[in-house]
């Protein structure tokens, strides 16, 4: 199917698919050498779904590319999800601490007790 139809089926924009192609995340199955049209297969919808899920989970495109290249099993990916979850929890903890610090009234920091 052409890129426009594939984009509709995946509920995304053509520009996203072009970007994923450029980044090596989701290459078209076939590119017409005369027109430059990109063609995708039904099976690639699953790959797009994986990319979307990983992106929504907070993985960078570089991390996603690495995961897709080394996809061994769903169990393997779930382990990576757990690791990412722990990283995000640590970030949230740090952000919460910084928020609390910044929430202090600045004048309270300079008053004599």
CORGIVEN-V99331 format. One record per backbone hydrogen bond with DSSP energy under -0.5 kcal/mol. NH is the residue of the N-H (numbers start at 1). CO is the residue of the C=O. If there is no record, write none. Layout:
nh | co
NH | CO
NH | CO
This chain:
nh | co
3 | 38
6 | 2
7 | 3
8 | 4
9 | 5
10 | 6
11 | 7
11 | 8
12 | 7
17 | 13
18 | 14
19 | 15
20 | 16
21 | 17
22 | 18
23 | 19
24 | 20
24 | 21
25 | 20
26 | 20
29 | 39
30 | 39
32 | 37
36 | 32
39 | 30
40 | 1
44 | 41
45 | 42
46 | 42
46 | 43
47 | 43
48 | 44
49 | 45
50 | 46
51 | 47
52 | 48
53 | 49
54 | 50
55 | 51
56 | 52
57 | 53
58 | 55
59 | 54
64 | 60
65 | 61
66 | 62
67 | 63
68 | 64
69 | 65
70 | 66
71 | 68
77 | 73
78 | 74
79 | 75
80 | 76
81 | 77
82 | 78
83 | 79
84 | 80
85 | 81
86 | 82
87 | 83
88 | 84
89 | 85
90 | 86
91 | 87
92 | 88
93 | 89
94 | 90
95 | 91
96 | 92
97 | 93
98 | 94
99 | 95
100 | 96
101 | 97
102 | 98
103 | 99
104 | 100
104 | 101
108 | 105
109 | 105
109 | 106
110 | 106
110 | 107
